[in-house]
Amino acid sequence: MGALTYGAIQAGAVGFAAPQVLAAFAVAVVSLAGFVAVEARAAHPMVPLGLVRSRNVSVPVAVGAGGIERDVSFEHADAIEPTRIDDAYRAKYGPSPYVDAMLSAGAASTTLRLIPSEPAS
């Protein structure tokens, strides 16, 4: 994570093609590959790799906006939901090659739904 963070920060200052940025990203990729290799063989992994393969993983996250903080989770959106969203985008922006690319089947397959939890009483 440190190499990835360093590379991202330095990329803004010196550009993505700078040697130190490329080296930092290379270290991040090698580190991730090593982590995955170790986790795949571990009896009790820190991150079960089956979670990455599942489309139904729900990850709790805290989101704050306007002074209100709520716990939320993300899950894969159903096929019906993206259609309603697609229709709203087309109604707002009209025909556009940019909108069409964003609303393609590939983009729709990555759509996530944000689900707020009930506030604690």
C-alpha positions, 0 to 999 in steps of 0.5 A, spaced: 500 500 500 505 504 501 508 503 494 502 504 491 500 511 495 507 513 494 507 512 486 500 515 486 502 522 489 509 522 485 505 521 479 501 528 480 508 531 481 513 528 476 508 524 471 506 517 470 512 516 466 517 518 471 522 512 473 520 513 481 513 512 479 514 506 475 518 503 480 513 504 485 507 501 481 512 495 480 513 494 487 506 495 488 504 490 483 509 485 485 507 486 493 500 484 491 502 478 487 506 476 493 500 477 498 495 473 494 500 467 493 501 467 500 494 468 502 492 462 497 496 457 501 495 460 508 490 455 512 487 462 515 488 467 510 487 475 513 483 476 506 479 469 504 480 470 496 473 467 495 470 474 497 474 477 491 470 472 486 463 473 489 459 478 486 455 478 492 460 481 497 457 486 502 462 491 505 460 496 510 463 503 510 462 509 513 460 515 509 459 522 511 456 528 508 453 534 510 455 533 517 451 526 517 455 520 518 452 513 516 454 506 515 453 503 508 454 497 504 455 496 497 452 490 493 451 489 485 445 492 482 440 488 479 439 488 471 432 492 473 436 498 476 441 500 471 436 500 466 432 505 470 438 509 471 440 509 464 433 512 462 435 517 467 441 519 464 439 519 457 433 523 459 438 528 462 443 528 457 440 526 450 444 522 445 451 522 446 457 518 444 460 519 451 453 517 455 452 511 450 459 508 452 457 509 460 451 505 459 454 500 455 453 492 458 460 492 460 459 499 464 452 496 467 455 489 469 460 494 474 454 498 477 453 497 485 448 499 489 449 503 495 445 501 501 445 505 508 444 502 514 438 504 519 441 509 524 442 506 531 437 508 536 
